[in-house]
């Protein structure tokens, strides 16, 4: 991989547009799930900015914030 690819998510204050978009997406999904039942969500890509390991770790943490589907 390229330099920085094999890093770890050790800075909770780090942000990129991909992280902010993911947070916004999770907030919208949670809001809409209160109004209408949501059975599944499809992520079509671009969940990271540069495909670094730390970005995927952060995306995983953010996506886990979605309300559980009952």
DAWOHU-V931068 format. One record per backbone hydrogen bond with DSSP energy under -1.0 kcal/mol. CO is the residue of the C=O (numbers start at 0). NH is the residue of the N-H. If there is no record, write none. Layout:
# DAWOHU-V931068
[[CO;NH] [CO;NH]]
This chain:
# DAWOHU-V931068
[[1;4] [3;6] [4;52] [7;9] [10;13] [15;19] [16;20] [17;21] [18;22] [19;23] [20;24] [21;25] [22;26] [23;27] [24;28] [25;29] [26;30] [27;31] [28;32] [31;35] [51;55] [52;56] [53;57] [54;58] [55;59] [56;60] [57;61] [58;62] [59;63] [61;64] [62;65]]
